[in-house]
């Protein structure tokens, strides 16, 4: 099995060269299963990256990342939802890659399943501290405004959700997919783009207001069964 993430294909020549090296390595030493953990490539680069890996043997599956659903069209604010629900799954299917946000990948010959989700962030890890520090904390979260500038998700993710409601939507969908996986397999491998619980969010000091606004408050995992 091979697992990678954050290739951001098509955005940096050095990164693209590294992705090509990964492809060449897997061509020489094929993996039974290739998992792509999001931020694969914005817009047309998403398909270009999947096409690069399409000649490799073995099963392939992915979850998208927040960069994969960016749209640069201020007149079409619902586009990120259509990208997430329709465009990316169609591209994945065209290149033989399982889109985990639409359902788990079942590998009955191994009694194994792979469940996954892009997941999202609802600030639940830091909101109490934000309330204590910043009088305008709600506006900062709504606009993703740092002390200087804004996070690009505020500019390029355009859909009818706020962060809290989409996190709930993503977690509920994943819970159903995981139920199916647990019923069908002895072992389930889970992959998310945004960290699902604190232990996956590598240690970093929570000393700045901007750190509380973004880095330690990525996503919350509400489903407790497993």
N, C-alpha and C positions, 0 to 999 in steps of 0.2 A: 504494500500500500504506500502511496505517496500523497502527502498533504502539503498544500501551499496556500498563500493568501496575499492580498494586497500587491498584486503584480502591476496594477495601474498601467496596463499595456497601452502603448501609443502616446505616452505622455513624456517619456524621457528616454533618449537613446541608450543610456547606460542600463536603465531598467529593462528595456526591450532586449538588450544583448544578454542580460542575465536570464530573462525568460527563455530566450533561444537556447542558452546553455542548459537550462533545465529540460527543455524538450529533447535536446540531443542526448542528455544523460539517460532520460527515460526511454529513448529509442534504443539505446545500447543495453539498458537494464530495465526491461518493461515491468510495470507494476500491474497487479491484478485489478487495483482500484486506484483512481486518481481523484482526489477531492480538492476543489477550489473554494477557498473560504471567503470570497467576496472582494470587492474593489478590483474587479477583473479588468475592466476598461470602459470608460465612459463613452456613450453614444456608439458610433460605428466600431470603436476599438473593442467593445465587448465581443462582437462576432469575430473580429480579426484574431483575437486571442484564442477563442475556442477553435477557430479554424486551424491555428497553428498546432494544437494538440490533437486534431481530429484523426491524424494518421496513426496514432498510438493505439496499440491493442489494449484490451481490458475495459472494465466499466469506468464510467466517469460520472461525477455528480458535483453540484455546486450549490452554494447559497450566494445571492447577490450581496453587495455592500452598499452603503449610502452613496458612494460616488457613482455607482452603476445606475442609480435612478435620477441623477442630475439631468435637468433639462434647461436649455438656454433659450427660453421663449417666453417673454413676459406676458404675451397675449393668450397663453394657453396654460393656465395655472393648474389644471387637472392632469397634466401630462405625466407627472411622476407616478401617479397611481396606475395609469395605463401602461407605462413602461414596466413597472413592477409586476402587474397582474397579467399582461398580455405580451408585450414586446420581448422582454427578456426570456420568458418561457418558450416562446416560439423560436427564438434564436438558438437557445439551448437544445431544443428538440431537433432542429435542423442539423446540428453537429453531433447528435447522439449523446448529449449530456443530460443527466437527470436533474430536474429543477426541484430541489428539496423543499422549497417553500410551498410547493403544491402537493407534496406528499412524500412519505419516506421511501427510500430505495430498499427493496427487500431482496436479500440474497439467500434464498432457501437452501441452496446447496451447501452453504456454510452455517446455516441457522443464525445468520447475522442480518441486521438491518442498520441502515444509516438514516438518522433523522436530523433535520437541520432547519435553520431559520436565519434570515438576515437579522432578526431581533431589532430593537431600537433602544432609545434612552428616554427615561421619564424623570430623571433627576432625583429619584427617591433616596439615593445614597447621600445626598448633600443638602437637601432642601431645608432641613432644620437649621443647619449652620448658615445657609444663605439668608434665611429670615432674620437671623441675629445680626448679620454683618451688613446687609444691603437693603435699605428702605425700598429701592426700586427692583427688588429681586424678580418679581413676576414679569415685569417688562423686559428685564435682561434675558430671562429664559425664553420668553416669547419671541424676541428678536435675535436671540443668540449673540448678544452684544458683549464683547470683551471690553476691557479698559480702553483698548485701541482696536478699532475695526470690529468685524463680525465674522463668525464662522461661515464658510461657504455653503453649508447646508441651508442657511437662511436665504441665500441668494438663488440656489439652483434646485432645491427640493420643493416642488410645487404640487400640492394635493390638498384635499379638503380636511385633513387631519391636523390636530396639534400633536406634540410629541407624546403626551400621556395617552391619548386615545389610540394612536397607532401602535404604541408599545402593547397596550391591552389587546388590540386586534391581532398583532403578530404572535403574542404569547398564547392566545386562545386557539389560533390555528395550529400552532406547533403542538399544543397539548393534545389535540385530536390526532395529529399525525404520530405522535409518540405513543399514544394508546394503541394505535394499529401496529406499530413496530413492536411494542412489548408483547402483544398477543401473538405475533407471527414468528418471533425469533428468540433464541436463548440469550443473545447479546445484542445490545444496541449501542452504536457509536453515534455521538451527538456532535454536530458542528454548528457553530453560530458565528456571525461576523462581529456583532457587538457582544461584549462579555456578558454572560448570563448571571454571574454572581461575583461577589467581591474577590473571591480567591483567584479568579481568572484575570483580575485587573492588577497588573504587576505593581508592587509597592512604589508609591510616590508620595512625597510630603504634601499635605493639604495646607499650604501656608498662604497662598495667594487667593484673592477673590476670583480671578480667572480660572484657577485650578478647581475651585468649587463649582464654577459655572459649567465646566466641561469635563475635565479629565477624570475625576473620580466618580462621576455620576452618569455612567454610560447607559445602563439598562438594568431593569430589575427582573428577577425570575420569580413569578408569582405562583407557578404551578409546583406543588410540593410532593406529589405522589412518589416520585422516584428519588 
